[in-house]
Amino acid sequence: STSASHVPAQQQQQQQQQQQRRRASLERIFGRDFLARYDVRERVGKGFYAKVHRCVCRDTGVVLAVKSIDIRPLRLRENFSRARLMREVDILQRLAHPSIIRLVEATWNKPGDGEVGDHLLLVMEFAPGQELFDMIITKGKFSEPDARQIIAQLVSALAYCHERNIVHRDVKPENILLVSKDKDVGAISDTNAGDATA
């Protein structure tokens, strides 16, 4: 019975150590200030330089998504500049269209005492869905009414951007998110406006 009583204690200790490691990992990426305002939950997406997590605003309880962009590999590019990256973020903040994911907030992580970190954090509306690319692979083809609905929303979003002298430069199925509404294909939201220019 003595060894049996050690098992729950060991499991509890392992769980605490796991939670501490997770907390330290989240602090490195998001910083304490951000984590004080948002509860970062599970990862819902991943790209070359970015990861997307579901998060909850601690003040309001609103479910959102946060895209953390690791700029360390981007800094190796010859034409990289934080100022240019922030111009693209400014473009995103000006967009308000039902078929474009809304950017709520953009900030840099602060891993230490006020120092600016190497992750740009984009807090966006949470839009659960599936990439158009994955849907094409899964379905093989779309019916004409479904394809028409997708294209109409995509053209509407692109026209909205073009009317504001904004060009996306990277429209492809991997950057289109199909959001399901009542089992019909619903709003299309651009998931990668990091290549927008004005």
C-alpha positions as CSV (number, residue, x, y, z in Angstrom):
1,S,0.0,0.0,0.0
2,T,3.0,2.3,0.5
3,S,4.1,2.0,-3.1
4,A,0.5,2.5,-4.3
5,S,0.3,5.8,-2.4
6,H,3.5,7.0,-4.1
7,V,2.0,6.5,-7.6
8,P,-0.6,9.3,-7.4
9,A,2.0,11.6,-5.8
10,Q,4.5,10.8,-8.6
11,Q,1.8,11.4,-11.2
12,Q,0.8,14.6,-9.6
13,Q,4.4,15.7,-9.5
14,Q,4.8,14.8,-13.2
15,Q,1.7,16.7,-14.1
16,Q,3.0,19.8,-12.2
17,Q,6.3,19.6,-14.0
18,Q,4.5,19.2,-17.4
19,Q,2.4,22.3,-16.6
20,Q,5.5,24.3,-15.6
21,R,7.3,23.3,-18.9
22,R,4.2,24.3,-20.9
23,R,3.9,27.6,-19.0
24,A,7.6,28.3,-19.7
25,S,7.2,27.5,-23.3
26,L,4.2,29.8,-23.7
27,E,6.0,32.6,-21.9
28,R,8.9,32.3,-24.3
29,I,6.6,32.6,-27.3
30,F,3.9,35.0,-26.0
31,G,5.4,36.8,-23.0
32,R,3.9,37.3,-19.6
33,D,2.0,40.5,-20.5
34,F,0.1,38.7,-23.3
35,L,-0.6,35.6,-21.1
36,A,-2.0,37.9,-18.4
37,R,-4.7,39.1,-20.9
38,Y,-5.3,35.9,-22.9
39,D,-5.6,32.3,-22.0
40,V,-3.7,30.4,-24.8
41,R,-5.3,27.1,-25.6
42,E,-4.6,24.3,-28.1
43,R,-2.8,24.8,-31.4
44,V,-5.2,24.9,-34.4
45,G,-2.8,25.6,-37.2
46,K,0.8,25.7,-38.3
47,G,2.8,27.2,-41.1
48,F,6.5,27.7,-42.0
49,Y,7.0,30.6,-39.6
50,A,3.8,30.7,-37.6
51,K,1.6,28.8,-35.3
52,V,-2.1,29.5,-34.6
53,H,-3.6,28.8,-31.2
54,R,-7.1,29.2,-30.0
55,C,-7.2,31.7,-27.1
56,V,-9.7,33.3,-24.8
57,C,-9.7,37.0,-23.7
58,R,-9.5,36.9,-19.9
59,D,-11.6,40.1,-19.6
60,T,-14.5,39.3,-21.9
61,G,-14.4,35.5,-22.3
62,V,-14.5,35.9,-26.1
63,V,-12.9,33.0,-28.0
64,L,-10.3,34.3,-30.5
65,A,-7.2,32.9,-32.3
66,V,-3.6,34.1,-31.9
67,K,-1.1,33.7,-34.7
68,S,2.5,33.8,-33.4
69,I,5.0,34.6,-36.2
70,D,8.6,33.7,-35.4
71,I,10.6,36.4,-37.2
72,R,14.0,34.9,-36.5
73,P,14.2,33.1,-39.8
74,L,12.6,36.1,-41.6
75,R,15.4,38.3,-40.4
76,L,17.8,36.3,-42.5
77,R,16.1,37.6,-45.6
78,E,17.9,40.4,-47.3
79,N,14.8,42.7,-47.6
80,F,13.3,42.0,-44.1
81,S,12.4,44.9,-41.9
82,R,10.1,45.2,-38.9
83,A,8.7,48.4,-40.2
84,R,7.6,46.8,-43.4
85,L,6.0,43.9,-41.5
86,M,4.1,46.4,-39.3
87,R,2.9,48.3,-42.4
88,E,1.3,45.0,-43.5
89,V,-0.2,44.6,-40.0
90,D,-1.6,48.2,-40.4
91,I,-3.2,47.2,-43.7
92,L,-4.9,44.2,-42.0
93,Q,-6.2,46.4,-39.2
94,R,-8.0,48.6,-41.7
95,L,-9.9,45.7,-43.3
96,A,-13.5,45.0,-42.4
97,H,-15.2,42.5,-44.7
98,P,-17.3,39.5,-43.9
99,S,-15.1,37.2,-45.9
100,I,-11.8,38.4,-44.4
101,I,-10.7,37.3,-40.9
102,R,-10.8,40.4,-38.6
103,L,-7.6,41.4,-36.9
104,V,-8.3,42.4,-33.3
105,E,-4.9,43.2,-32.1
106,A,-1.2,43.1,-33.1
107,T,1.6,43.1,-30.6
108,W,5.1,41.9,-30.0
109,N,5.9,39.3,-27.4
110,K,7.8,40.7,-24.4
111,P,9.8,37.8,-22.9
112,G,11.6,40.0,-20.4
113,D,11.4,43.4,-18.7
114,G,9.9,45.4,-21.6
115,E,12.2,44.0,-24.2
116,V,10.6,43.4,-27.6
117,G,10.8,39.8,-28.5
118,D,11.0,37.9,-31.7
119,H,7.4,36.8,-32.1
120,L,4.7,39.0,-33.7
121,L,1.4,38.1,-32.2
122,L,-1.8,38.7,-34.3
123,V,-5.0,38.2,-32.3
124,M,-7.8,37.5,-34.8
125,E,-11.4,36.4,-34.8
126,F,-11.6,32.6,-34.3
127,A,-13.0,31.0,-37.5
128,P,-13.0,27.2,-37.2
129,G,-13.0,25.6,-40.6
130,Q,-10.9,23.8,-43.2
131,E,-8.4,25.1,-45.7
132,L,-9.7,25.1,-49.3
133,F,-6.7,23.0,-50.2
134,D,-7.6,20.3,-47.8
135,M,-11.2,20.4,-48.8
136,I,-10.2,19.9,-52.5
137,I,-8.1,16.9,-51.6
138,T,-10.9,15.4,-49.5
139,K,-13.8,16.1,-51.9
140,G,-11.9,15.8,-55.1
141,K,-14.3,18.3,-56.8
142,F,-17.0,20.8,-55.9
143,S,-20.5,21.0,-57.2
144,E,-21.1,24.1,-59.4
145,P,-23.3,25.8,-56.7
146,D,-20.6,25.3,-54.0
147,A,-17.8,26.4,-56.3
148,R,-19.8,29.5,-57.3
149,Q,-20.4,30.4,-53.7
150,I,-16.7,30.1,-52.8
151,I,-15.6,32.1,-55.8
152,A,-18.2,34.8,-55.3
153,Q,-17.0,35.3,-51.7
154,L,-13.4,35.3,-52.8
155,V,-14.0,37.8,-55.6
156,S,-16.0,40.0,-53.2
157,A,-13.1,40.0,-50.6
158,L,-10.5,40.7,-53.3
159,A,-12.6,43.5,-54.9
160,Y,-12.9,45.0,-51.4
161,C,-9.1,45.0,-51.0
162,H,-8.5,46.3,-54.5
163,E,-10.9,49.2,-54.0
164,R,-8.6,50.3,-51.1
165,N,-5.4,49.8,-53.2
166,I,-4.5,46.7,-51.4
167,V,-3.1,43.7,-53.3
168,H,-2.8,40.3,-51.6
169,R,0.0,38.7,-53.7
170,D,-0.5,35.2,-52.4
171,V,-4.0,34.0,-53.1
172,K,-4.0,30.2,-53.1
173,P,-6.1,27.4,-51.7
174,E,-3.8,27.0,-48.6
175,N,-4.6,30.6,-47.7
176,I,-8.4,30.3,-48.0
177,L,-10.4,29.0,-45.0
178,L,-13.9,27.5,-45.6
179,V,-16.0,28.3,-42.6
180,S,-19.0,26.0,-42.3
181,K,-22.4,27.6,-41.5
182,D,-25.3,25.2,-41.0
183,K,-23.6,22.5,-43.0
184,D,-23.3,24.7,-46.1
185,V,-20.0,26.1,-47.2
186,G,-19.9,29.5,-45.6
187,A,-17.8,32.6,-45.4
188,I,-14.3,32.4,-46.8
189,S,-11.7,34.0,-44.7
190,D,-8.2,34.8,-45.9
191,T,-5.8,33.2,-43.4
192,N,-2.6,34.7,-44.7
193,A,-2.6,38.4,-45.4
194,G,1.0,38.6,-44.6
195,D,1.8,39.3,-48.2
196,A,-0.6,42.3,-48.5
197,T,0.7,45.5,-49.9
198,A,-0.8,48.9,-50.3
